[in-house]
Amino acid sequence: MQKKAELYRGKAKTVYLTDDPNLLVLEFRNDTSALDGERIEQFERKGMINNKFNHFIMQKLAQAGIPTQMERLLSDTESLVKKLTMIPVECVIRNRAAGSLVKRLGIEEGKLLEPPIFDLFLKNDAQHDPMINESYCETFGWVSKAHLREMKRLSYKANEVLNTIFDKAGLILVDFKLEFGLFNGQVVLGDEFSPDGSRLWDKKTKDKLDKDRFRQRLGGLIEAYEEVAKRIGVCLD
């Protein structure tokens, strides 16, 4: 598989075309950003950790019947993935109150949310990924009703699978975001799942083991990511 021209460069990942029009190379960089990219730092090993973490999780979700874009690992920092037509809507599942939900509603951080909350956000950096709802999606044509219904179903199914994985590892899956795209008309999970796009707390101490360590300047970001990976069985060697 030959990697060709750069297709897209995000805050922490770069996507490359290949000689197969249906496949892309997804590269995880060591970059870490906060405040919509205003604060960026590099951390040694981060790209490798997130690449292998994402591959592990995508395998688990695929085994549970959730279609993903993952094909295979190519190197420590690169994966081969299906080329999706991405849907510009992020799906967020919240099992506990944290982040923007706490700020928006004044709810105590860590409050258990039963049932879990399903939120939608528009993928738009210039507008800071504003919160939207199903009516917005229909009116502005961002995603069809049928596809959005499938995205919601798959998000809740992923939550069940991931909660089991992290609970067994002594971790709380506080919240996470998912992005989807279309491949031959089918809704497929794309982008990534890693501690960059989820909140993970130690079950006993409530220590934060995710990107909040960078956002809140707590330190120990890579150590936290490695700890989570180790607990769930990701091989980082």
FIKOLZA-1660 file (N, C-alpha, C; in steps of 0.1 Angstrom, whole numbers, plus 5000, padded with zeros to 4 digits):
% residues 237
   i   px   py   pz ch aa at
   1 5008 4988 5000  A  M  N
   1 5000 5000 5000  A  M CA
   1 5009 5013 5000  A  M  C
   2 5008 5021 4990  A  Q  N
   2 5016 5032 4989  A  Q CA
   2 5009 5045 4994  A  Q  C
   3 5015 5052 5003  A  K  N
   3 5010 5064 5009  A  K CA
   3 5013 5075 4999  A  K  C
   4 5003 5083 4996  A  K  N
   4 5005 5094 4986  A  K CA
   4 5003 5108 4993  A  K  C
   5 4996 5117 4986  A  A  N
   5 4995 5131 4990  A  A CA
   5 4987 5132 5003  A  A  C
   6 4990 5143 5011  A  E  N
   6 4982 5146 5022  A  E CA
   6 4969 5151 5018  A  E  C
   7 4958 5145 5025  A  L  N
   7 4944 5149 5022  A  L CA
   7 4939 5159 5032  A  L  C
   8 4943 5157 5045  A  Y  N
   8 4937 5166 5055  A  Y CA
   8 4947 5165 5067  A  Y  C
   9 4949 5177 5073  A  R  N
   9 4957 5178 5085  A  R CA
   9 4948 5184 5096  A  R  C
  10 4946 5176 5107  A  G  N
  10 4938 5181 5118  A  G CA
  10 4947 5185 5129  A  G  C
  11 4941 5187 5141  A  K  N
  11 4949 5191 5153  A  K CA
  11 4959 5181 5158  A  K  C
  12 4956 5168 5156  A  A  N
  12 4965 5158 5161  A  A CA
  12 4967 5146 5152  A  A  C
  13 4960 5147 5140  A  K  N
  13 4961 5136 5130  A  K CA
  13 4963 5141 5116  A  K  C
  14 4969 5133 5108  A  T  N
  14 4970 5137 5094  A  T CA
  14 4965 5125 5085  A  T  C
  15 4957 5128 5075  A  V  N
  15 4951 5118 5066  A  V CA
  15 4958 5119 5053  A  V  C
  16 4962 5107 5047  A  Y  N
  16 4968 5106 5034  A  Y CA
  16 4961 5098 5025  A  Y  C
  17 4961 5101 5012  A  L  N
  17 4955 5093 5001  A  L CA
  17 4965 5081 4999  A  L  C
  18 4960 5070 4993  A  T  N
  18 4968 5059 4989  A  T CA
  18 4965 5056 4975  A  T  C
  19 4972 5046 4970  A  D  N
  19 4969 5042 4956  A  D CA
  19 4956 5034 4954  A  D  C
  20 4949 5032 4965  A  D  N
  20 4936 5026 4964  A  D CA
  20 4926 5037 4968  A  D  C
  21 4916 5041 4959  A  P  N
  21 4907 5052 4961  A  P CA
  21 4898 5050 4973  A  P  C
  22 4897 5038 4978  A  N  N
  22 4888 5034 4989  A  N CA
  22 4895 5034 5002  A  N  C
  23 4908 5036 5002  A  L  N
  23 4916 5035 5015  A  L CA
  23 4924 5047 5017  A  L  C
  24 4926 5050 5030  A  L  N
  24 4934 5061 5035  A  L CA
  24 4944 5057 5045  A  L  C
  25 4955 5065 5047  A  V  N
  25 4964 5063 5058  A  V CA
  25 4961 5073 5069  A  V  C
  26 4958 5069 5081  A  L  N
  26 4955 5078 5092  A  L CA
  26 4967 5078 5101  A  L  C
  27 4974 5090 5102  A  E  N
  27 4986 5091 5110  A  E CA
  27 4983 5099 5123  A  E  C
  28 4987 5093 5134  A  F  N
  28 4986 5100 5147  A  F CA
  28 4999 5107 5151  A  F  C
  29 4998 5120 5153  A  R  N
  29 5010 5128 5156  A  R CA
  29 5011 5130 5171  A  R  C
  30 5022 5135 5176  A  N  N
  30 5024 5138 5190  A  N CA
  30 5017 5151 5195  A  N  C
  31 5011 5158 5186  A  D  N
  31 5005 5171 5189  A  D CA
  31 4993 5169 5199  A  D  C
  32 4992 5178 5208  A  T  N
  32 4980 5178 5217  A  T CA
  32 4975 5193 5218  A  T  C
  33 4962 5195 5216  A  S  N
  33 4957 5208 5215  A  S CA
  33 4946 5210 5225  A  S  C
  34 4944 5223 5229  A  A  N
  34 4932 5227 5237  A  A CA
  34 4928 5241 5233  A  A  C
  35 4916 5245 5238  A  L  N
  35 4911 5258 5234  A  L CA
  35 4910 5260 5219  A  L  C
  36 4904 5250 5212  A  D  N
  36 4902 5250 5198  A  D CA
  36 4915 5253 5190  A  D  C
  37 4926 5246 5195  A  G  N
  37 4939 5247 5188  A  G CA
  37 4947 5259 5192  A  G  C
  38 4943 5268 5202  A  E  N
  38 4951 5279 5206  A  E CA
  38 4963 5275 5214  A  E  C
  39 4962 5264 5221  A  R  N
  39 4973 5259 5229  A  R CA
  39 4977 5245 5223  A  R  C
  40 4989 5244 5218  A  I  N
  40 4994 5231 5212  A  I CA
  40 5007 5228 5218  A  I  C
  41 5009 5215 5222  A  E  N
  41 5021 5210 5227  A  E CA
  41 5024 5196 5221  A  E  C
  42 5036 5192 5221  A  Q  N
  42 5040 5178 5216  A  Q CA
  42 5044 5170 5228  A  Q  C
  43 5040 5157 5228  A  F  N
  43 5043 5148 5239  A  F CA
  43 5049 5135 5232  A  F  C
  44 5061 5132 5236  A  E  N
  44 5067 5119 5230  A  E CA
  44 5058 5107 5233  A  E  C
  45 5057 5099 5223  A  R  N
  45 5049 5086 5224  A  R CA
  45 5034 5088 5222  A  R  C
  46 5029 5100 5223  A  K  N
  46 5014 5101 5223  A  K CA
  46 5008 5096 5210  A  K  C
  47 5014 5099 5198  A  G  N
  47 5009 5094 5186  A  G CA
  47 5008 5079 5185  A  G  C
  48 5019 5072 5190  A  M  N
  48 5019 5058 5190  A  M CA
  48 5008 5052 5200  A  M  C
  49 5007 5058 5211  A  I  N
  49 4997 5053 5221  A  I CA
  49 4983 5054 5215  A  I  C
  50 4980 5066 5210  A  N  N
  50 4966 5068 5205  A  N CA
  50 4963 5059 5193  A  N  C
  51 4973 5057 5184  A  N  N
  51 4971 5048 5173  A  N CA
  51 4968 5034 5177  A  N  C
  52 4976 5029 5186  A  K  N
  52 4974 5015 5191  A  K CA
  52 4961 5014 5199  A  K  C
  53 4958 5024 5207  A  F  N
  53 4946 5025 5215  A  F CA
  53 4934 5024 5206  A  F  C
  54 4934 5033 5196  A  N  N
  54 4923 5034 5187  A  N CA
  54 4921 5020 5179  A  N  C
  55 4932 5014 5175  A  H  N
  55 4930 5001 5168  A  H CA
  55 4924 4991 5177  A  H  C
  56 4929 4990 5190  A  F  N
  56 4923 4981 5199  A  F CA
  56 4908 4983 5201  A  F  C
  57 4904 4995 5204  A  I  N
  57 4890 4998 5206  A  I CA
  57 4882 4995 5194  A  I  C
  58 4886 4999 5182  A  M  N
  58 4879 4997 5170  A  M CA
  58 4877 4982 5167  A  M  C
  59 4887 4974 5170  A  Q  N
  59 4885 4959 5169  A  Q CA
  59 4874 4954 5178  A  Q  C
  60 4874 4959 5191  A  K  N
  60 4864 4955 5200  A  K CA
  60 4850 4959 5196  A  K  C
  61 4849 4971 5190  A  L  N
  61 4836 4975 5186  A  L CA
  61 4831 4967 5173  A  L  C
  62 4840 4965 5164  A  A  N
  62 4837 4957 5153  A  A CA
  62 4833 4943 5156  A  A  C
  63 4839 4937 5166  A  Q  N
  63 4835 4924 5171  A  Q CA
  63 4821 4924 5177  A  Q  C
  64 4817 4935 5182  A  A  N
  64 4803 4937 5187  A  A CA
  64 4793 4940 5177  A  A  C
  65 4797 4941 5164  A  G  N
  65 4788 4943 5153  A  G CA
  65 4787 4958 5149  A  G  C
  66 4796 4966 5154  A  I  N
  66 4796 4980 5150  A  I CA
  66 4805 4982 5138  A  I  C
  67 4801 4986 5126  A  P  N
  67 4810 4988 5115  A  P CA
  67 4819 5000 5117  A  P  C
  68 4832 4997 5115  A  T  N
  68 4842 5008 5117  A  T CA
  68 4850 5009 5104  A  T  C
  69 4858 5020 5103  A  Q  N
  69 4866 5022 5091  A  Q CA
  69 4880 5015 5092  A  Q  C
  70 4883 5010 5104  A  M  N
  70 4896 5004 5106  A  M CA
  70 4898 4992 5097  A  M  C
  71 4910 4991 5091  A  E  N
  71 4914 4980 5083  A  E CA
  71 4926 4973 5090  A  E  C
  72 4937 4980 5093  A  R  N
  72 4948 4973 5100  A  R CA
  72 4958 4984 5104  A  R  C
  73 4966 4980 5114  A  L  N
  73 4978 4988 5117  A  L CA
  73 4988 4988 5106  A  L  C
  74 4995 4999 5103  A  L  N
  74 5006 4999 5094  A  L CA
  74 5019 5001 5101  A  L  C
  75 5019 5009 5111  A  S  N
  75 5031 5012 5119  A  S CA
  75 5028 5017 5133  A  S  C
  76 5037 5021 5141  A  D  N
  76 5034 5026 5154  A  D CA
  76 5025 5037 5154  A  D  C
  77 5025 5046 5144  A  T  N
  77 5017 5058 5143  A  T CA
  77 5007 5059 5132  A  T  C
  78 5006 5048 5124  A  E  N
  78 4997 5049 5112  A  E CA
  78 4988 5036 5111  A  E  C
  79 4976 5039 5107  A  S  N
  79 4966 5028 5104  A  S CA
  79 4960 5030 5090  A  S  C
  80 4957 5019 5084  A  L  N
  80 4950 5019 5071  A  L CA
  80 4935 5019 5074  A  L  C
  81 4927 5028 5068  A  V  N
  81 4913 5029 5071  A  V CA
  81 4905 5031 5058  A  V  C
  82 4892 5028 5059  A  K  N
  82 4884 5030 5047  A  K CA
  82 4882 5045 5045  A  K  C
  83 4880 5049 5033  A  K  N
  83 4878 5063 5030  A  K CA
  83 4863 5066 5031  A  K  C
  84 4858 5073 5041  A  L  N
  84 4844 5076 5043  A  L CA
  84 4841 5090 5038  A  L  C
  85 4828 5091 5035  A  T  N
  85 4822 5105 5033  A  T CA
  85 4818 5109 5047  A  T  C
  86 4826 5118 5053  A  M  N
  86 4823 5121 5067  A  M CA
  86 4810 5129 5069  A  M  C
  87 4803 5126 5080  A  I  N
  87 4791 5134 5083  A  I CA
  87 4795 5144 5093  A  I  C
  88 4792 5157 5091  A  P  N
  88 4797 5168 5099  A  P CA
  88 4790 5170 5112  A  P  C
  89 4787 5159 5119  A  V  N
  89 4780 5159 5132  A  V CA
  89 4787 5150 5141  A  V  C
  90 4791 5155 5153  A  E  N
  90 4797 5147 5163  A  E CA
  90 4786 5141 5173  A  E  C
  91 4787 5129 5176  A  C  N
  91 4778 5123 5186  A  C CA
  91 4785 5122 5199  A  C  C
  92 4779 5126 5210  A  V  N
  92 4785 5126 5223  A  V CA
  92 4776 5118 5233  A  V  C
  93 4782 5108 5240  A  I  N
  93 4774 5101 5250  A  I CA
  93 4780 5105 5264  A  I  C
  94 4771 5109 5273  A  R  N
  94 4775 5113 5286  A  R CA
  94 4769 5103 5297  A  R  C
  95 4778 5097 5304  A  N  N
  95 4774 5088 5315  A  N CA
  95 4775 5095 5328  A  N  C
  96 4783 5105 5329  A  R  N
  96 4785 5113 5341  A  R CA
  96 4786 5127 5337  A  R  C
  97 4783 5136 5346  A  A  N
  97 4784 5151 5343  A  A CA
  97 4798 5155 5343  A  A  C
  98 4802 5162 5333  A  A  N
  98 4816 5167 5332  A  A CA
  98 4817 5177 5321  A  A  C
  99 4828 5185 5320  A  G  N
  99 4830 5194 5309  A  G CA
  99 4820 5204 5307  A  G  C
 100 4816 5206 5294  A  S  N
 100 4806 5216 5290  A  S CA
 100 4792 5215 5297  A  S  C
 101 4788 5202 5300  A  L  N
 101 4775 5200 5306  A  L CA
 101 4775 5206 5320  A  L  C
 102 4786 5205 5327  A  V  N
 102 4787 5211 5341  A  V CA
 102 4786 5226 5340  A  V  C
 103 4794 5232 5330  A  K  N
 103 4794 5246 5328  A  K CA
 103 4780 5252 5324  A  K  C
 104 4774 5244 5315  A  R  N
 104 4761 5249 5309  A  R CA
 104 4750 5248 5319  A  R  C
 105 4749 5238 5328  A  L  N
 105 4738 5236 5336  A  L CA
 105 4741 5237 5351  A  L  C
 106 4753 5238 5355  A  G  N
 106 4757 5240 5369  A  G CA
 106 4755 5227 5377  A  G  C
 107 4756 5216 5370  A  I  N
 107 4754 5203 5377  A  I CA
 107 4768 5199 5383  A  I  C
 108 4767 5192 5394  A  E  N
 108 4779 5187 5401  A  E CA
 108 4787 5178 5392  A  E  C
 109 4800 5180 5391  A  E  N
 109 4808 5171 5383  A  E CA
 109 4808 5157 5389  A  E  C
 110 4807 5147 5380  A  G  N
 110 4806 5133 5384  A  G CA
 110 4793 5128 5386  A  G  C
 111 4782 5136 5386  A  K  N
 111 4769 5131 5388  A  K CA
 111 4765 5120 5378  A  K  C
 112 4760 5109 5383  A  L  N
 112 4756 5098 5374  A  L CA
 112 4744 5102 5366  A  L  C
 113 4744 5100 5353  A  L  N
 113 4733 5104 5344  A  L CA
 113 4726 5091 5339  A  L  C
 114 4714 5090 5344  A  E  N
 114 4705 5078 5341  A  E CA
 114 4692 5082 5335  A  E  C
 115 4689 5079 5322  A  P  N
 115 4698 5072 5313  A  P CA
 115 4709 5082 5308  A  P  C
 116 4719 5076 5301  A  P  N
 116 4730 5085 5296  A  P CA
 116 4724 5095 5286  A  P  C
 117 4731 5106 5285  A  I  N
 117 4726 5117 5276  A  I CA
 117 4733 5115 5262  A  I  C
 118 4725 5118 5252  A  F  N
 118 4730 5118 5238  A  F CA
 118 4730 5132 5233  A  F  C
 119 4742 5138 5230  A  D  N
 119 4743 5151 5225  A  D CA
 119 4748 5151 5210  A  D  C
 120 4745 5162 5203  A  L  N
 120 4750 5164 5190  A  L CA
 120 4757 5177 5189  A  L  C
 121 4768 5178 5181  A  F  N
 121 4776 5190 5179  A  F CA
 121 4780 5191 5164  A  F  C
 122 4779 5203 5159  A  L  N
 122 4783 5205 5145  A  L CA
 122 4798 5205 5144  A  L  C
 123 4804 5198 5135  A  K  N
 123 4819 5198 5133  A  K CA
 123 4822 5211 5125  A  K  C
 124 4826 5222 5132  A  N  N
 124 4829 5234 5126  A  N CA
 124 4838 5242 5135  A  N  C
 125 4851 5242 5132  A  D  N
 125 4861 5248 5141  A  D CA
 125 4859 5263 5142  A  D  C
 126 4855 5269 5131  A  A  N
 126 4853 5284 5131  A  A CA
 126 4842 5288 5141  A  A  C
 127 4832 5279 5142  A  Q  N
 127 4821 5282 5151  A  Q CA
 127 4822 5275 5165  A  Q  C
 128 4834 5269 5167  A  H  N
 128 4837 5262 5180  A  H CA
 128 4828 5250 5182  A  H  C
 129 4825 5243 5172  A  D  N
 129 4816 5231 5173  A  D CA
 129 4804 5233 5181  A  D  C
 130 4794 5241 5176  A  P  N
 130 4783 5244 5184  A  P CA
 130 4773 5232 5186  A  P  C
 131 4767 5232 5198  A  M  N
 131 4757 5222 5201  A  M CA
 131 4745 5224 5192  A  M  C
 132 4739 5213 5186  A  I  N
 132 4728 5213 5178  A  I CA
 132 4718 5202 5182  A  I  C
 133 4707 5200 5175  A  N  N
 133 4698 5190 5177  A  N CA
 133 4693 5183 5164  A  N  C
 134 4684 5173 5165  A  E  N
 134 4680 5166 5153  A  E CA
 134 4673 5175 5143  A  E  C
 135 4665 5185 5148  A  S  N
 135 4658 5194 5139  A  S CA
 135 4668 5202 5131  A  S  C
 136 4679 5207 5137  A  Y  N
 136 4689 5214 5129  A  Y CA
 136 4695 5205 5118  A  Y  C
 137 4697 5192 5121  A  C  N
 137 4703 5183 5111  A  C CA
 137 4694 5182 5099  A  C  C
 138 4681 5181 5102  A  E  N
 138 4671 5179 5091  A  E CA
 138 4670 5192 5083  A  E  C
 139 4668 5203 5090  A  T  N
 139 4666 5216 5083  A  T CA
 139 4678 5220 5074  A  T  C
 140 4690 5218 5079  A  F  N
 140 4702 5222 5072  A  F CA
 140 4708 5211 5063  A  F  C
 141 4702 5199 5064  A  G  N
 141 4707 5188 5055  A  G CA
 141 4720 5182 5059  A  G  C
 142 4724 5183 5071  A  W  N
 142 4737 5178 5075  A  W CA
 142 4737 5162 5075  A  W  C
 143 4726 5156 5079  A  V  N
 143 4725 5142 5079  A  V CA
 143 4710 5138 5078  A  V  C
 144 4707 5127 5071  A  S  N
 144 4693 5123 5070  A  S CA
 144 4688 5117 5083  A  S  C
 145 4675 5117 5084  A  K  N
 145 4668 5111 5096  A  K CA
 145 4673 5097 5098  A  K  C
 146 4673 5089 5087  A  A  N
 146 4676 5075 5088  A  A CA
 146 4691 5073 5093  A  A  C
 147 4700 5081 5087  A  H  N
 147 4714 5080 5091  A  H CA
 147 4716 5084 5105  A  H  C
 148 4709 5095 5109  A  L  N
 148 4711 5100 5123  A  L CA
 148 4705 5090 5133  A  L  C
 149 4694 5084 5129  A  R  N
 149 4689 5073 5138  A  R CA
 149 4699 5062 5140  A  R  C
 150 4706 5058 5129  A  E  N
 150 4716 5047 5130  A  E CA
 150 4728 5052 5138  A  E  C
 151 4732 5065 5136  A  M  N
 151 4743 5070 5144  A  M CA
 151 4740 5069 5159  A  M  C
 152 4728 5073 5163  A  K  N
 152 4723 5073 5177  A  K CA
 152 4723 5058 5182  A  K  C
 153 4718 5049 5174  A  R  N
 153 4718 5035 5178  A  R CA
 153 4732 5030 5181  A  R  C
 154 4741 5032 5171  A  L  N
 154 4754 5027 5172  A  L CA
 154 4762 5034 5184  A  L  C
 155 4759 5047 5187  A  S  N
 155 4765 5053 5198  A  S CA
 155 4762 5047 5211  A  S  C
 156 4749 5044 5213  A  Y  N
 156 4745 5037 5225  A  Y CA
 156 4750 5023 5226  A  Y  C
 157 4751 5016 5215  A  K  N
 157 4756 5003 5215  A  K CA
 157 4771 5003 5219  A  K  C
 158 4778 5013 5213  A  A  N
 158 4793 5015 5216  A  A CA
 158 4794 5017 5231  A  A  C
 159 4785 5025 5237  A  N  N
 159 4786 5028 5251  A  N CA
 159 4785 5016 5259  A  N  C
 160 4776 5007 5256  A  E  N
 160 4775 4994 5263  A  E CA
 160 4788 4986 5262  A  E  C
 161 4794 4985 5250  A  V  N
 161 4806 4977 5249  A  V CA
 161 4818 4984 5256  A  V  C
 162 4819 4997 5255  A  L  N
 162 4830 5004 5261  A  L CA
 162 4829 5004 5276  A  L  C
 163 4817 5006 5281  A  N  N
 163 4815 5006 5296  A  N CA
 163 4819 4993 5302  A  N  C
 164 4817 4982 5295  A  T  N
 164 4821 4969 5300  A  T CA
 164 4836 4968 5300  A  T  C
 165 4843 4972 5290  A  I  N
 165 4857 4972 5289  A  I CA
 165 4864 4980 5300  A  I  C
 166 4859 4992 5301  A  F  N
 166 4866 5001 5311  A  F CA
 166 4862 4998 5325  A  F  C
 167 4850 4993 5328  A  D  N
 167 4846 4990 5341  A  D CA
 167 4855 4978 5346  A  D  C
 168 4857 4968 5338  A  K  N
 168 4865 4957 5342  A  K CA
 168 4880 4961 5345  A  K  C
 169 4884 4973 5339  A  A  N
 169 4897 4978 5341  A  A CA
 169 4898 4988 5353  A  A  C
 170 4887 4989 5360  A  G  N
 170 4887 4998 5372  A  G CA
 170 4886 5012 5368  A  G  C
 171 4879 5015 5356  A  L  N
 171 4878 5029 5351  A  L CA
 171 4863 5032 5349  A  L  C
 172 4861 5045 5350  A  I  N
 172 4847 5051 5347  A  I CA
 172 4848 5057 5334  A  I  C
 173 4839 5053 5325  A  L  N
 173 4838 5060 5312  A  L CA
 173 4828 5072 5314  A  L  C
 174 4833 5083 5316  A  V  N
 174 4825 5095 5319  A  V CA
 174 4817 5100 5307  A  V  C
 175 4824 5102 5296  A  D  N
 175 4818 5106 5283  A  D CA
 175 4827 5104 5272  A  D  C
 176 4822 5105 5260  A  F  N
 176 4831 5103 5248  A  F CA
 176 4824 5108 5235  A  F  C
 177 4831 5111 5225  A  K  N
 177 4826 5116 5212  A  K CA
 177 4829 5105 5202  A  K  C
 178 4820 5104 5192  A  L  N
 178 4821 5096 5181  A  L CA
 178 4818 5104 5168  A  L  C
 179 4825 5100 5157  A  E  N
 179 4822 5106 5144  A  E CA
 179 4819 5095 5134  A  E  C
 180 4810 5097 5125  A  F  N
 180 4806 5087 5116  A  F CA
 180 4807 5092 5102  A  F  C
 181 4808 5083 5092  A  G  N
 181 4808 5086 5078  A  G CA
 181 4800 5076 5071  A  G  C
 182 4799 5077 5058  A  L  N
 182 4792 5068 5049  A  L CA
 182 4802 5060 5040  A  L  C
 183 4800 5047 5039  A  F  N
 183 4809 5039 5030  A  F CA
 183 4799 5030 5023  A  F  C
 184 4798 5032 5010  A  N  N
 184 4788 5025 5001  A  N CA
 184 4774 5026 5007  A  N  C
 185 4771 5038 5012  A  G  N
 185 4757 5040 5017  A  G CA
 185 4755 5036 5032  A  G  C
 186 4765 5029 5038  A  Q  N
 186 4763 5024 5052  A  Q CA
 186 4769 5034 5061  A  Q  C
 187 4763 5036 5073  A  V  N
 187 4769 5044 5084  A  V CA
 187 4780 5036 5090  A  V  C
 188 4792 5042 5091  A  V  N
 188 4804 5035 5096  A  V CA
 188 4811 5045 5106  A  V  C
 189 4815 5039 5117  A  L  N
 189 4823 5046 5127  A  L CA
 189 4836 5050 5121  A  L  C
 190 4840 5063 5122  A  G  N
 190 4853 5068 5117  A  G CA
 190 4861 5075 5128  A  G  C
 191 4870 5083 5123  A  D  N
 191 4879 5091 5131  A  D CA
 191 4886 5082 5142  A  D  C
 192 4884 5085 5155  A  E  N
 192 4892 5077 5165  A  E CA
 192 4884 5076 5178  A  E  C
 193 4888 5066 5186  A  F  N
 193 4885 5066 5200  A  F CA
 193 4897 5065 5208  A  F  C
 194 4900 5075 5216  A  S  N
 194 4912 5075 5224  A  S CA
 194 4910 5084 5236  A  S  C
 195 4919 5085 5246  A  P  N
 195 4917 5094 5257  A  P CA
 195 4917 5109 5253  A  P  C
 196 4920 5112 5240  A  D  N
 196 4919 5126 5235  A  D CA
 196 4904 5130 5234  A  D  C
 197 4895 5120 5230  A  G  N
 197 4881 5123 5228  A  G CA
 197 4872 5117 5238  A  G  C
 198 4877 5113 5249  A  S  N
 198 4868 5107 5260  A  S CA
 198 4873 5111 5273  A  S  C
 199 4865 5109 5283  A  R  N
 199 4869 5112 5297  A  R CA
 199 4869 5099 5305  A  R  C
 200 4880 5096 5311  A  L  N
 200 4882 5083 5318  A  L CA
 200 4887 5086 5332  A  L  C
 201 4880 5081 5342  A  W  N
 201 4884 5084 5356  A  W CA
 201 4887 5070 5363  A  W  C
 202 4897 5071 5372  A  D  N
 202 4899 5059 5380  A  D CA
 202 4887 5057 5390  A  D  C
 203 4883 5044 5390  A  K  N
 203 4870 5042 5398  A  K CA
 203 4871 5045 5412  A  K  C
 204 4883 5042 5418  A  K  N
 204 4885 5044 5433  A  K CA
 204 4889 5059 5436  A  K  C
 205 4898 5064 5429  A  T  N
 205 4904 5077 5433  A  T CA
 205 4897 5089 5426  A  T  C
 206 4890 5086 5415  A  K  N
 206 4884 5096 5405  A  K CA
 206 4895 5104 5399  A  K  C
 207 4907 5100 5399  A  D  N
 207 4918 5107 5391  A  D CA
 207 4914 5107 5376  A  D  C
 208 4917 5118 5370  A  K  N
 208 4914 5120 5356  A  K CA
 208 4926 5114 5348  A  K  C
 209 4922 5105 5338  A  L  N
 209 4933 5098 5331  A  L CA
 209 4931 5100 5316  A  L  C
 210 4928 5113 5312  A  D  N
 210 4924 5116 5298  A  D CA
 210 4930 5130 5295  A  D  C
 211 4925 5136 5284  A  K  N
 211 4930 5148 5279  A  K CA
 211 4927 5160 5289  A  K  C
 212 4918 5158 5298  A  D  N
 212 4916 5169 5308  A  D CA
 212 4929 5172 5316  A  D  C
 213 4938 5162 5317  A  R  N
 213 4951 5165 5323  A  R CA
 213 4959 5176 5316  A  R  C
 214 4957 5176 5303  A  F  N
 214 4963 5187 5295  A  F CA
 214 4955 5200 5296  A  F  C
 215 4942 5199 5294  A  R  N
 215 4933 5210 5295  A  R CA
 215 4934 5218 5308  A  R  C
 216 4935 5210 5319  A  Q  N
 216 4935 5216 5332  A  Q CA
 216 4949 5217 5338  A  Q  C
 217 4959 5215 5330  A  R  N
 217 4973 5216 5334  A  R CA
 217 4976 5208 5347  A  R  C
 218 4972 5195 5347  A  L  N
 218 4974 5186 5358  A  L CA
 218 4987 5179 5357  A  L  C
 219 4993 5178 5345  A  G  N
 219 5005 5171 5342  A  G CA
 219 5003 5156 5341  A  G  C
 220 5013 5149 5337  A  G  N
 220 5013 5134 5337  A  G CA
 220 5004 5129 5326  A  G  C
 221 5003 5136 5314  A  L  N
 221 4994 5132 5304  A  L CA
 221 4997 5118 5298  A  L  C
 222 5010 5117 5294  A  I  N
 222 5014 5104 5287  A  I CA
 222 5013 5093 5297  A  I  C
 223 5017 5095 5310  A  E  N
 223 5016 5085 5320  A  E CA
 223 5001 5080 5322  A  E  C
 224 4992 5090 5321  A  A  N
 224 4978 5086 5323  A  A CA
 224 4973 5078 5311  A  A  C
 225 4977 5082 5299  A  Y  N
 225 4973 5075 5287  A  Y CA
 225 4978 5060 5287  A  Y  C
 226 4991 5059 5291  A  E  N
 226 4997 5046 5292  A  E CA
 226 4991 5037 5302  A  E  C
 227 4987 5043 5313  A  E  N
 227 4980 5036 5324  A  E CA
 227 4967 5030 5319  A  E  C
 228 4959 5038 5312  A  V  N
 228 4946 5034 5307  A  V CA
 228 4948 5022 5297  A  V  C
 229 4958 5025 5288  A  A  N
 229 4961 5014 5277  A  A CA
 229 4965 5001 5284  A  A  C
 230 4973 5002 5294  A  K  N
 230 4978 4990 5301  A  K CA
 230 4967 4983 5307  A  K  C
 231 4958 4990 5314  A  R  N
 231 4947 4984 5321  A  R CA
 231 4937 4976 5312  A  R  C
 232 4935 4982 5300  A  I  N
 232 4925 4975 5291  A  I CA
 232 4931 4965 5282  A  I  C
 233 4944 4964 5282  A  G  N
 233 4951 4953 5275  A  G CA
 233 4957 4957 5261  A  G  C
 234 4959 4971 5259  A  V  N
 234 4965 4975 5247  A  V CA
 234 4980 4972 5247  A  V  C
 235 4986 4966 5237  A  C  N
 235 5000 4963 5236  A  C CA
 235 5007 4975 5230  A  C  C
 236 5016 4981 5238  A  L  N
 236 5023 4993 5234  A  L CA
 236 5037 4990 5230  A  L  C
 237 5041 4978 5230  A  D  N
 237 5055 4974 5227  A  D CA
 237 5057 4974 5212  A  D  C
% end
